[in-house]
Amino acid sequence: MPNSQEPDVELSNEQLDVLEMVQDGESVFFTGSAGTGKSVLLRKIIRICRRRYAQQGYGDVSLAVTASTGLAAVNIGGGTLHSWAGIGLGKEPLGVLMQNFVGFAEWKRRKEEAWENLDKREMYLKAGIVFDPEDRGEVIKPAPDVQSTESPMVSSEESDEAQDLKEGETIHVQDSTEVQKGETIRIQGHPGSNKPFGGIQLVLSGDFLQLPPVNVGAQRVLFAFQASTWSQCIDRPVFLTKVFRQKDEEFAAMLNNIRLGRLDPETTQRMQALSRPVRYHGELEPCDLFPTREEAKRCNDNRLREIQVEQLSFFAKDIIGYNLREKRWYTLYEVSQSLDSLPVPDKIDLKVGAQVMLVKNIVPGVLVNGSMGKVIGFISGPEAHEQGIGLTINEPKEDEYHRQAYIRKVLQSLGKGQWPLVRFDNWCTKLCVPRYFDVSDHEGKVRATRHQIPIILAWALSIHKSQGQTLQRVRVNLERVFANGQAYVALSRATSMDTLQVTNFHPSKVMASQYVLDWMRQQQLKSTT
Ligand SMILES: Nc1ncnc2c1ncn2[C@@H]1O[C@H](COP(=O)(O)OP(=O)(O)OP(=O)(O)O)[C@@H](O)[C@H]1O
């Protein structure tokens, strides 16, 4: 799992303050602009909580980690909020959803008598919080009939009723690492509490000014802070201010202006000046960021087609998971849905010269999810071994004997097949051999597994997929940008202006949600009073 592979960075004082609040049992929402280390901090919190609860003997059930999208869930080794809630995609009629939602045993047992009293509005509130189709802590109403409720905001009356529903044992963490992410950690409930979620501790993180959730049809999308239960759970947000991704403070300040939709003539001028061609050192090209997945795929396919050498295709081996609790194999439908959320496809076409991105952490701090490289050949495992070339595996750390034994075992399993040899931007060369990608539920139980090489084509990425990434070479054409926060997310992937090319920059492309801006202003005022 990526979390365990992350090198331990030294947390800043403001990150440490948040950690301390969490350890003191406070419910927290921490936010901040791109690159302020929200994901790093969140992963640290999850690691510490996992360790602490394991030591206390609570095991899996005391700590559930969920994300709002499958991709985000994979990145944190958890499940989606939907699977945690047991409500699938949430498309069923309200009554069915409700049955499913309350399916988790303990909660159902405690609340059996109260069922008849539950009405639609309560379900709406509950689903409104649980349904988060993207990963930015924003919420969406689940069903059209719910839309017809009086107010887009959840009334205090509704939330009062819903408090009763929330008895459970949960910490709820949201963020957007590669996800691009939202996570739920289940820790400790307080039976009898009249607070939302049974008074459990909530840890939420994300930046509402980055990509908003995708609208589903005409459904209205709400932000999590618009739920009336929000203020009962979270006192006030903690704002992380130190930007780590961009060392150049001037660039970081320009990006923050863009984030806030506050474009002064100087920022506009400087961004427009970035339309000049950039000469990149080394053999890698910039990664083009596109507003849609289709555009990114088209670009990658075209670039691959242009290379006139033999193409090799790599097919995944997919494995169905077993549901221990229900004593059944997951259905093909469940499995295929789960596998769709993985960063690797079932078939990858490659040629020598293809630009690729690693989607697994291999060597902490050296070869990680997001490292860019180029395919320089196709060779077998034994050939790579003879040439002293390492594999994309996490070698055991115990001692040399175990390390060699493990490598021998992997080489044996690879047989004589040819695998892509990739030179990464730090000149580290690896043979990209298949790895297992699990899709787990919130307790970490595996639903499905894909065995596939851990790289994807990366001449281009969708802005959505780039969210959470740090990219050394970036090219962004803003012409077709259409959503709030989209330009900001794309531009803020870059580490410096020297390696960023921006075309079609125009103030009209810089969009920020007025709802969020107003809310943030209020929160900041609150923190200063
Ligand atoms: N305390 C720290 N010291 C040094 N580097 C850090 C620290 N915290 C984070 N970073 C680095 O800053 C970069 C951005 O961190 P991270 O991805 O956690 O930011 P983020 O706020 O989640 O960004 P985004 O909103 O874009 O997803 C990463 O390269 C990370 O390693």
The ligand as a Gaussian input file, in Angstrom:
#p B3LYP/6-31G(d) Opt

LIG

0 1
 N        6.345000      18.375000       6.179000
 C        6.796000      18.265000       4.937000
 N        8.117000      18.437000       4.681000
 C        8.600000      18.329000       3.422000
 N        7.844000      18.045000       2.339000
 C        6.524000      17.866000       2.526000
 C        5.927000      17.974000       3.836000
 N        4.597000      17.763000       3.693000
 C        4.385000      17.529000       2.382000
 N        5.528000      17.590000       1.694000
 C        5.727000      17.403000       0.249000
 O        4.940000      18.368000      -0.447000
 C        4.418000      17.808000      -1.644000
 C        2.913000      17.974000      -1.631000
 O        2.375000      17.242000      -0.545000
 P        0.898000      16.650000      -0.589000
 O        0.698000      15.900000      -1.858000
 O        0.645000      15.970000       0.696000
 O        0.074000      18.010000      -0.652000
 P       -1.506000      18.182000      -0.756000
 O       -1.855000      19.321000       0.119000
 O       -2.203000      16.899000      -0.495000
 O       -1.627000      18.576000      -2.275000
 P       -2.898000      18.474000      -3.258000
 O       -3.980000      19.334000      -2.643000
 O       -2.388000      19.004000      -4.537000
 O       -3.297000      17.029000      -3.339000
 C        4.858000      16.358000      -1.687000
 O        5.997000      16.272000      -2.519000
 C        5.210000      16.059000      -0.237000
 O        6.208000      15.054000      -0.119000

